[in-house]
Amino acid sequence: MKELLNKLKETSLSSVLKAESPEELENLRVKYLGKKGELTSILKQMGKLSDEDRRVIGQAANSIRASLEEAFESRKNQMYEKLLDLRLKLETTDVTVPGSKMRIGKKHPVSIIIDEVKDIFIGMGFTVADGPETELAKYNFDKLNHDENHPARDRQDTFYFSEDDNILLRTSTSPVQIRVMEMRSPPIRVISPGRVYRKDEVDATHSPMFHQIEGLVVDKGITMGDLKGTLNTLIERLYGSDAKTRFRPHHFPFTEPSCEIDVQCFECGGEGCRVCKNEGWIELLGAGMVHPYVLEGCGTDSRVYSGFAFGVGVERMAMRRFNIPDLRMLYENDMRFLDQF
């Protein structure tokens, strides 16, 4: 039996040293040291031996088991180090190889205009306010002096969410101004940029979703002159001192008197083209003095305070600023176009 143990030791140690993979090494461990392994099979025959021989064979078997376990552990560590070295070689980064070119993002033309307009008005003492895009008819229409039969309330013009037409996608950012007047006392100087929604047909100057920046000033002694001076400052800062504007009378339920401000068409220089619909001018924004009903509805005494409000389409401002002939280009995600900004 001692000869069998010595032969087993010689064979097993030789096999362990030749093992090439962790899987092969584990199979050898089971083969020699497992519950049904060769060493266990030999030891099961010890019952036939005398007490003295069992002691000698037991000591020899324990020595062989210890030697094998040490050999397995040593070979396992060697394999780990070898695999680690191989992995490090495979994963080594060659710092001399040129890196992949990263595409750097840029601001969208609409975002550029919004940020510039914010800077201009903050420089004039305005603050920026925000409000929900899903709005109540109370704020979108009622408190802005729109009567029940106003065309803007028609389902053909507005996106509604409720059967009673009480919840809708805001048609302007004017509701933000109402919320501000309910929460603050004059003096108020605030602008409210954001997305708005109307059922407009898509063409060169219209979209069912677009961006607006509206402004509101409420204080003692505010006049139409203040409105005109503020808007002229905005347009000159955006388009240059040579930008030509036109103020013309208009009607809005929430302002009285009201006006619309046009800028000369950048595409044709005022001669008339498809962009300006052969008028030579592009409507840029609407404005006017805040209607007394609106002031009173928000708890402001119209006998003491007056104010002006305006709303401007950001996309049209971007078109005028960057000489973009078609509003749809802003939303087609054509990188050849957007990379220019």
Sequence and secondary structure as in RCSB ss.txt:
>XXXX:A:sequence
MKELLNKLKETSLSSVLKAESPEELENLRVKYLGKKGELTSILKQMGKLSDEDRRVIGQAANSIRASLEEAFESR
KNQMYEKLLDLRLKLETTDVTVPGSKMRIGKKHPVSIIIDEVKDIFIGMGFTVADGPETELAKYNFDKLNHDENH
PARDRQDTFYFSEDDNILLRTSTSPVQIRVMEMRSPPIRVISPGRVYRKDEVDATHSPMFHQIEGLVVDKGITMG
DLKGTLNTLIERLYGSDAKTRFRPHHFPFTEPSCEIDVQCFECGGEGCRVCKNEGWIELLGAGMVHPYVLEGCGT
DSRVYSGFAFGVGVERMAMRRFNIPDLRMLYENDMRFLDQF
>XXXX:A:secstr
 HHHHHHHHHHHHHHHHH  SHHHHHHHHHHHHSTTSHHHHHHGGGGGS HHHHHHHHHHHHHHHHHHHHHHHHH
HHHHHHHHHHHHHHHT   TTS           HHHHHHHHHHHHHHHTT EE    SEEEHHHHTGGGT  TT 
GGGSTTTS B STTS EEE SSSHHHHHHHHHH  S EEEEEEEEEE     SSS  SEEEEEEEEEEETT  HH
HHHHHHHHHHHHHH TT  EEEEEEEETTEEEEEEEEEE TTTTTS  TTTTTSSEEEEEEEEEE HHHHHHTT 
 TTT EEEEEEEEHHHHHHHHHT S GGGGGS  HHHHTT 
